[in-house]
Amino acid sequence: MNVTDVTREIAHLEEWLAEHGKDPEGGVTRLLYTKEWVEAQKALENVMQKDGLTTRFDDIGNLFGRLEGSTYKDETILTGSHVDTVKNGGKLDGAFGILAGILAIRLLQEKHGQPLRNLEVVSFAEEEGSRFPYAFWGSKNFVGIAKKEDVENITDFNDVPFVDAMKEAGFTFRDESKAFRDDLKGFVEIHIEQGNVLEKEGKDIGIVHSIVGQRRFTIEVSGVANHAGTTPMGYRKDALFAASQMINSVISRAIEYGDPLVATVGKIEVKPNTVNVVPGEALFTLDVRHTEKDVLVKFTEELTAIIKKISAEFEVETTIDMWMDENPIPMDKKIVEAIEKQVKEIGFNYKLMHSGAGHDSQIIAPVVPTAMIFVPSREGISHNPLEYTSPEQLAVGVQALMSSLYALAYIE
């Protein structure tokens, strides 16, 4: 299969899988354990079987397709990503990693025959947290850290219990008595960047060396609601004005820190939210990310001090709730080097970079040597029907993945 054929085939597979969960609004909606999700997993299983892979579902619905190795039968190289989408999402987020894995293994088998080590592609059940308030259900179960009690009493937006949806789809909780697999020697996940760095810099490929750590906060500011016309400016305890000063100061400090630190206020709520009342309450969220834990902690301490200082100046009460604290995750140096060697030999224009978004790889990396490959995203748009990477760029990604899997599974 030449480059043109690879381009044509990955474009075909992209459109084919997008039919499972095609949204009337133009995107793809394929939520965990829905009819569309079940159909997509079974369709992927059928394609894997046609390629001669041995397939299986685990207890919770992760799908695996396996090409047996000839020599090191107790060593496996894994690739893949997640099959679920956000509501009205794009065609490529997660899906490309699965399809590229299937196609890469197909091409390797055609060109080189049986690998020395087992090659396996996975379609993880869920990563997005789009239907139920729980993310990474697929990969967290895969590595054995998902807890039954975390989902037993949760429901989706239509009040459908998680457990009922899972059973309706034909799955159940994993057998916690089973030990985690000891055959996995590497995991390579290919993904669209979901940012615009590669596009801006004119790169074919991104090789991810780390995934950022994240801390997320909810900050609640309580002042005094009062009449907008009869309360002089100097007598006010305006919660929104205080919150706005906090936001300005924290974001300004983040800009001073510079890349790769990012801080985002994505949600603001005001009460009573009326045109002629001084706001008595304000709530805002804060998402902070960095590739180094000590910098993340240092910035968090600074933003806390900034918020408390402004709170005292404006005579308002403020609570700071840090409800997410995820450490940065480094990728495996040897696998990163193996990928870099392969893309360099092919002649691709690449960039070593970090991932600013979370991925299944961050769940797997602490227990299995892991690395990621990125392909460009047009204008950095993702989680949106406008999400797009050209077939030619996708084909470059397939070639990079194929070469990387060859180095890991076919060479002594």
N, C-alpha and C positions, 0 to 999 in steps of 0.2 A: 504494500500500500504506500503510494508516494504522498508527498506533502499535500497535493491537491485533493487526493482521496481522503486523507485525514481531516482536512478542512471541511470537506463535504459531509463526512460521516459524523463529526462532532456537532456540526450545525443541525444535521438530521436528528441526532439523539436529543439535542437540546429541545427542539420543537416537539418531538415525540413525547418526552417526559412531561413537558409543560401542558400537554392535553389532559393529564391526570391532575385535576384541580384547577383547570382553566376558569378564571374568574370573569363574569360578564362585564366587569369594569375594565378588563384589559390585562390584568396581571394573573398571578397564580395564588390560589389559597389552598394549601394542603396542610391541614392541621392534624396533630397527633390523634391517631385512632379514629379518624373520620373515614367515611366511605372512600373519599378521594385518596387518603393516605394508604388505606388497605390496597386499593387498586394499583397505586404506584409501586408499592413494595412487591406485589405479586408480579407486576409487569417486569420489574427489574430482575426478579428471580428467574423469570422465563428467559430473559436475554442472557443472564449469566449461564444458565443451563445450556442454551444454544451454543455458547462459546466453549462448552465442555468443562465448565467449572462445577464443582460439587457445592451445592447450596444447603444452607440451613438457617432457620430463625432461632434466636435464643428466646428465653422465657418471655421477655418484655417486648420483643418485636424488632430487635436489630437483625438485619439480614447480612449474611456472609456468603461470598462466593470464593471457592478455593481451588487453586491449581497446585497439585502436589509436586513437591520437589523430588529430585532423584537421589540425592546423597544425604543432605542434612534434614532428615524428615522431622526432627524435633526443633527446627528453627523456621520461623515464619516472618516474612516482611508484609506488613499491612499497609493498605492505602484506602482512601475513601473519605466520606464526609456525611452530612445529615440530609435526610430526605424531606423534612418538614419545612414549611415556609412561614413567613409572617402573613397576616391577612392582606390580600391584594399585593403580594410581593412580586419580585422579579423571577425570571426563569433560571437564574444561574447560582444564586446564593445557596451553597450546600450541594445542590444538584450537580453542578459542574464537577465537583470533586469525586462524586460517585461515577458519573459518566466517563470522566477522564481516566479513572482507575480501571473501569471495565475495558475501555478501548486500549489503554496502554498494555494491559495484560494480554489482550487479544493479539496485538501487534507483536509483542515479545514472543508469544507462543508461535506465531506464524514465522517469525524470523529466526528465532534461536531455539525453538522447541522447549523441552522441559527444563525448568530452572534447577539449580542445585538446592536452593531452599524453597519452601512453600511460599507462594504468592497468594495474597488474599485481599479481596476488596470488601469493604463494609459500607452498608447504607444504614447509618445510625437513625434510630427511630425519631429522635427529637433533640433539638438544640435550642430553639428560639424562645420557648416559654410563651408562645403566642395564644395557645388555647387555655392552658392551665397555669396558675402562678408558680411554676417550677421550670427551671431551665436545665439543659444538659441531661435530661432523663436517659437518653441513649448511652452516652459515653460514661456517665456516672455509674450506671448499672454495669457497663462493660468492665470497668475497673473495680467494681464492688463497693463503691462508697455511697450509692443512693440508699436512702432509708425509707422503708415501707411507711413509717409513721408520718413522713413528710407529705405524703400525698393521699393518705387514707381518707382524709376528711375535706379535701379540696374539691371545688366544682369549677366548671367553665362558665362562660358568660351567659349561658342558657340554663344554669343550675344543674347541668348534667354532672354527676359525681365521677371523679377520675376513675375509680375502681370499676364502675359500671361501663364506662367507655372502653376501658382496657379489655374487659371480659367480652364485650360485644364484638370487639375486633379480633377476638380469639387468643388473647394473651393473658398472662398472669404475672404475679411478682416472681422475681428470680429466686432460685434456691440458694439461700445464703450459706448453706453448708458446703457449697462447692468452692474450691480454692481458685484464685485467679490464675489464668493461663501462664505457664512458664516457658512457652515456646516463642514468644514474641521478641524479636531482636531489633525491630525498628518499625516506626509508623511515619509515613509521609502523606501529609494532607495538602492537596492543591486547592486553591480557592481564588475567587475574584478578590481584588484588593479591597473593594468597598471604600476606597479613598482615591485621591487623584494624584498621588505622588509619582507613580510610574508614568502616568500619562503626561504630567507636567515636565518630567525629566527625560521623556522619550526612551524609556527602558522597556525591553521585551518581557523581562522576568524580574520578580522580587524574590530573594531568598531570605526567609524570616529567621532572624537569630534570637528573637525574644518576643514575648507577648506582654503587653503592659499590665501592671498591677492597677487595680481600681479601688477607689474609696468613694462611696456615695453617701450623701447626707440629706436629711430633711431639717431645715431650720425654720422654727416657728417664732414669730415676733409678736408680742402682745403689748399694745399701747392702750389708748382710750378713744373709743368712737365718740365723735362730738359733732355739733352743728358746724357746717362749713362756713356759714356767714357770721356767726356770733362768737366764734372761738378765735381770738387773736393768734397770730403765728407763734408768738413767743410762749403761749400757754399750752401749746398742743403737745400731745404724745402720739405723733403720727407714725403708726407701725409701718406703713408702706414707704414713707420717706426714709425711715431708719433702714429698712430692708434694702432700699435702692442704694444707699450709701455703702452698705455691706457688700452688695453685689459688685458695685463699681470698684471698691477697694480690692476685693479678692481677685476679680478678673484682671485688674491692672497689675497686681502683684504676679499673677500667672504669666502675663505678657513679659514682665521683667525677667522671670526665670528663663523663658525661652524654651525652644524645642529640646526634648520631646515632651515636656510637661504640657498638659492641656487641662483646662477647667471650664465646665459648662453649667450654666444655670438654664435648665430646660423647662421648668414648670414654676409658675407663680400663681398663688391664689390670694385673693384679698376679701376681707369682710369688713363692713357689710356690702362692699362693692356697689356703692350707690353714688351718683354724681354729686350729691350735696351733703355728704357725710365724710368727715375726717376718718380715714381707715383705722379701725381699732385692732385688727389682726392682719398679719401677712405671713404667708408660708412660701418658701421657695426651696427648690432642690439644688444640689450641687454634686456634680460628677467630676472627679479628679483622677487623672491617669498619668503614670510615668513608668519607665522601664526599670527604675532602680528603687528598691524598697526604702532605703534611707532618705532619698529625696522626697518620696511620697509622704513619709512620716514627717519630715521637716516642714514641708509645705502645709500639711494638715495642722501642725502645731501653730504655724504662723496665721493661717486663716482663722483658727479658733480664737487666737489672741486678738486679731483684727475685729472679728464679730463681737467679742465681749467688750472691747474698748468702745466701739460705736454704740453698742447697746447701753452702756453706762452714760455716754455723752447725751443720748437722746431720751434717757430715763424710761426705757422700755424693758420688758422682761423677754429674754431670749433663751430658747432651748435648742440644743444642737444634738441631733440623733444621727450617729454614723451607723447605717444599717447594712452596709456592704464593706468588706475589707478583704480584697483578693490580692495576693502577692503577685509580683511580676514572675513570669515563668520563662526561664531560658530554654532555648532549644538545644538539642544534643550537638556538640561541636563536631564530632566525627561525621554525623550525617549531613550537617550543614556543609562541611568541607567536601564531602562526596558529591553533593548536589552542585556545589560551586565548580568543582573540577569538571563535571559533565557539561554544564552549560557553557563553561569557558571553552572546552574543546569543540563544542558544536558551533560556537561563535556568536551566541546570543548576547545582546547588550543587557546586562543584569545589574541589580543593586542589592547589596546586603542591607536589610532594613528591619525595623521592629513592626509588629502588628499593633495598631491602636484599638482594634476590636477584639472581642473574645471569640474563641473557636474551640471546637472539640479537642484540638491539640493541647490546650492548656490543662485539660482534665487528664489526658493520657500521658503527657510528658513527665510527670513525677514518677511514673512506674514503668514506662517504656521509652527507650531512646526515640526522640521525635523531632521532626522538622517540618516546615511549611514552605510551599511555593506559591507565589502570587502571580496572577496575570492582571493587566491593567483594567480599570473600570472607567468607562467614558464619563467624564466630569465628576467622578467619584460617587455617582448616584447608585444607591442600593436600597433594599427594602421598599421597592417602588417598581411599578410596571415599566418605567423608563430605564431600569437597570440594563446595561448593555456592554458587552465585550465582543469585538468582531470575531467571526469564525476563524480568520487568519491568526488572530491573537490567541484564541482558544487552542488552535492547532499547535502553536508554539509551546503552549503550556503542556499539551499532551506529549510532545516530543521531549520536553524537559523532564516530565514525570517518568516517561518510558526509559529514558537514559539513566535516571536516578535509580529506578527499580532494577534495571539491568546491573548496575554497579553493586547493589545491595544483595540481589538474589542469584545472580548468575556467575559472579566472580568469587573465587576461593577467599 
